[in-house]
Amino acid sequence: MSVSVDIRAQVGGFSLEAAFDAPGSVALLGASGAGKTLALRALAGLLHPHAGRIALDGQVLFDAAAGVDVPTRARRLGYVFQDYALFPHLSVEANIAYGLRGRSPQATRARVGEVAGLLGIGELLARRPAQLSGGQRQRVALGRALAPEPDALLLDEPFAALDAPVRAELVAGFRTLQERTGVPTVLVTHDAAEAYLLARDVVVLDAGEVLQAGTREQVFGAPASPVVARLVGVSNVLSGTLTRVDGTEALVEAAGLGVRAPAAGLAPGAPVTVGLRPGGLDARPAEGAQANATLAADLRAGLRGGPVALRLDAGPVLTVDLGPGSLPWTGPALPARWRVQARPGAGMVWPGSPAPSHGLDASKGASTPYPER
């Protein structure tokens, strides 16, 4: 599947200008209000941009200049809404069968049974949505979207309303489903881990604009800006000064940390922004002159080798992933004083001072499963 989007839309006071090309399954990643769902609705034909063009696998679905606007029902797209939008008065079987109108009763029952078996909800067919758990409702909504054998699935935050353990289970299950069905997906999410696990390409949106688009390795491995970095799980973003350039490598001082990163044409003395993932920092208990940080919160996750919050003596609070090796020195209470250092090559550097975080929770994605940089 290839998706080509270049649209402009105005919804109330919000402007959306989205342009990207994705040759495979794609995630639209951004904070609330970024314009992700509007872009998805435009793909589905539920929103009509005032300018631009949309094509799926070469088929033009919308072209303002040419007067093309394929109706939603003719776009062969399955849509899973954030609240699932199941019909409360219909059984699970009838909900899944809703998009199969025009088929014989025998063919409909066969397809519903096939989809229900694929999703593991065969025993739920007689129930109504009110009798289902959140995870079961999500599977039914997915079944309804899959039943007509769409060319692609459009998913609007399909896991957002679920508790963390259920969400993790369903994300893993959906990844398997992608492999088994081969149905391409366009996923709207604010969760970096979901984007990385479930999409080949990632499009990062903020305030109605595309900040970066590319493969997940490109976007997560080399965020184009501090805003993108925060969205892909780089939870430590600091002000710094470039002190020296050695060939293609820059040495940056940030809040007392020495950080090495690609120079990217920067000049010594320039103000910069530094990004470090939790796993890009090394933290060990220390005392006296060796210590440069204190425990900012007695996070019980530290007892399991998870992330802890450490306050540098210079002021900023860092999220640090202690890793499995921390277990020998953690106990009922974590040590109060720590020595924190940036791992070689773990830093990211951008010119200028940090931009506002747009209300993003920098702790999101701190332990997400993508390669450390």
N, C-alpha and C positions, 0 to 999 in steps of 0.2 A: 504494500500500500504506500502511496505517496500522497501527502497532503500539501497543498499550496494555498496559502492564505495571504491576501494583501487587501485589507479592508479598513474603512473608516466609518465609524458609527457614533451617533450622538444620542445618549439616553438621559433625558433630563439635563442636568448640568455636567454629566460625565462624558468625557470624550475617549473613545477607543480608537487607537491606531495600531493595528496588529499586522505584522508582515513576517512570515516565516515559511520555510519549505522543509518538510520532514519526510525522508524516504521510508520510515518505518513507524512503529508504534511510538507515540509522542506523549509527553506529560507537559501540561501547562501549569507551571509552578509559580506561586506568588502568595503574598499575604492576602487577608480579606480585603475586598475592595480593589484588587489589582486589575480586574477586568477579565479574569479567567472564564467565568461562567458566561459572560456576554459573548466571548469568542466562541465558546462551545455552542451557544444558542444560535449564533450566526451560521455555524457549520450545519446545524440541524434544520435550519430554515425557520426557526422560531423568532429570530431577530433579523430585520432587513436593513443592512448597512446602507448608508446614503452614497457610498462610493466604494469601488474596489472589485475584487474578483476572488472566487473560491473554486478550487478544483480538487477532486478526489480521484486519484489514479487516472489523471488526464481528462476525466469527465467534468465539464464545467457545471457547477451547481449554482453559481451566482456570478453575474457580470453586469455591473451597473451600466457601463458604457454600451454594452450590446443588448441590454434589456432582458437578460436571462435571469430568472429566479425560479429554480425548480421547486415545486411544492414539497413540503416536509414529507408527506406520505409517499412521494416518488423518489426520495433520496436513498432508500435502502440502508438506513442507519438505525441501529438500536440505541436507545437513550435510557440511561439509568439515572434518575433524579436523586438529589441529595437526600430527600425525605422518602424516597422509593416510590411515592405516589401510587401505591397499590389500591385497587378498588375494594373498599371495605366490605361491600355486600356480596362480593364474589369469592368463591373458594380459591385455593391455591391453583387447582387445576384450571379453573376458568380464567384466572389472572394470566397464567402462562399462555393459555390458548387465545388470548384476546387478539394478538396480532396475526392469527392464522385464519382469519375469516376468508372464505372462498375455497377452503379445502374441505374434502369430505370428512364426515365424522370419524371414520376409521383412520384416515391420514392424520387428522388432528390429534386423536388419542395416541397414535403411535409417536408423533413428534413430541407431544407433551411428556410421554413416558421416557423417551430418549433423553430429553433435556433434564427432566427431574432426576433420572439416574445419573447423568453426568455431574449434577450438582449435589447429589446425595440427599435429595428431599422427596424421594418417592413415597415415603410413609406420611407425608404432610398434605397430600393432594386434596383431601376432603376438608381440611381446616380453613378457617377464615383468617385474614391478616391479624385480627385482634388476639388470636390464640397463638401467635408466633413470637419468638424472641427476636431481638434486633438482628442477630446474625442470620436467622432463618428468613426474615423479611428481605434482607439484602440478597440472599440467594434466589428468592422468588422473583425479585425485581430483575436480577440478572438473567434468570430463566426467561422471563417475559421478553426481554430485549434480544436474547439469543434465539428464541424459538423460530422467528421468520428467516433465519439464516442471513443476517445482514452482511453488507460489505465491510462494515466497521462498527465498533461499539464506541459510543460517547458516554463517558462516566463522569458525573459531577460529584466530587467528594464522596465516593461511595462508601468509604470506611470511617468517615468523620464522626458519625453518631455512635460508634461502638466503643465499648470499654477496651482498654489496651490489650488484654490477653486475647479477646475475641478478634480484635482488629489484626493482631499479628498472625493469628491462625488463618483468617480469611485472606489476608494479603498473600500469604504463602500458597493458599489454595488457589487463588486467582492466578498466580504466576504459573502454577501447574496447568490450569485451565487454558491459559494463553497458548502454552506449548501443545496441548492436546487438540485444540480447535483450530489454531492458526488464525483466528479472527483478529485483525489489527484493532488497536484501541487508541482513543484520544482521551487521556485522563486529566481531569482537573483536580489539583491537590495543593495543599499548603505544606505537606509533609515531605521533607527531603528524602527520607528513606523510601517512601512509596514511589516517588518519582524515579529514584535510582533503580529500584528493584523491578519496576513494572514497565519501563519505557526504554527504548533504544535512544531516542532523542528527547531533549529537554528544552523547553522554551520558558524563559523567566520573564514574568511581567510585573510591572509596578506602575501604579497610577495610570493605567490604560496604555502603557508603552512597553514594547519588547526591549528588555535590557540586554539579553544575550540569548542566542539559540545555537544549538549544535548537538553533537552526541553527548551522552551523559558523561563520558570520560573528559570531553573538552570542557563542559560547563562546570563539573565538580572539581576537575583537576586544575583549572585555570580560570577562576571567576574573573569577569571583566571589571568588576568594581566592588567596593565594600558592601554595597546593598545586595548584590548578587551573592557575595560571599556569605553574608548572614543567612540568606535564604537557603543556601546549600549546606548549612551546618557549621560554618566557621564562626564559632561563638565568641572568640576572643579577637576583638578589633580595637587596636590601640593607636594613639598618636605617636609619631616617632620622628627621628631626624636621621637622614642618611649621612653617615660619618666617613665612609670610605668606599671606593669602588675598586675591586681587584678583578680586572678583566671583565667577565660577564656577571660577576657576583658582587652584590652590594652588602655592606655591613651597616646595619641600622641599630640605633639605640632607641629603645621604647620602654619607658617606665622602669629603667634599670636593667632591662634584658638586652643582651646582644643577639640580634637576629640576622642570619644570613639568608639572602634570597636573590633571585635573578635581578640584575641591575635594571634592565629594561630602559636603558638610555637616560637614567636619572643622574643628576650631578650632585657631588658632595655638598652638604649643607642644606639641601632641600627638605622642606617638611613633607612627610609621607604618612600614609596609613599602613599599618601592619596587621596582617591577619594570621592567626594561628589556630589550628584545630586543637581540641582537647588532647588528642593523641600526639600532637606535635610538640608537646611540652614534657619535660622530664622533671618529676618532683620527688624529693626524698627528704625524710626527716633530718633536721640539722639544728645546731645550736650556735650561739655566738655569731662571729663574723661570717660564718658560712651560710647563715639563714638570711633570706631576703623576703620571706612571706610568712603570714600567719593563717591559721585555719579561719575561714570566714564564717563557716557554719558547720556544725557537727552533723554532717550528712551521713546517714546510716548506710547509704550506698557504698561509702568508702570501705565498710567492713566486708563488702563483697567484691572489692577491687574495682568499683565503679567510679564515676566522676565525683570530684569534690570541688568545692569553691575555696580558693586560696586568695587572700588579699596580699598583694605585693606591698612592701614597705613604702613604695612610691605612690600607692593609693588605689590603682585599679584592681578589681576582682577578676580572677581568671578561673575558667572552668578547666580542670585538669583530669584527664583519664589516667588513673593510677595503674590500671592494667592488672593482670593476674599476679605479677611479681610483687605487688604491694601487700599481699596477704601475710607474709612473715612479720611485717611490722605494724599491722593494724590489729586492734584489740577492742576492748569495750569502749575505749575513747581514742580517737586519733591524736597523734602528736600535735602540739600547739604550733611549733616553729618548723618551717620547711625551707629547702633550697630548691628554687625553680629555675630551670634553664630551657631555652629553646633548642630543640633537636636540630642538628645540622641539616640545612636544606629544607626545613619544614615550613619556613615562613613564606608569606605572600606580601608583596609590597605594591602600593598604588600611590601615585603622586597626590599631594594635597592632604588636607586634614580630613578626619572622618566626617561623613555626611550623617545627618540625623537617621535614626534607625527605622523611621516610619512606624513606630509602635511594634516592631517585630520583637518577639521573645528570642533573644540570642541563645537561650539554652536549648531551643528546639533543635533536634537533629544532632545533639552532642555525641551520641553514641551510635549514629547511623552507619550502616555497613558499606562505606565506600572507601577507596584507597586514601590513606593519609598523604597530605602534602605539607 
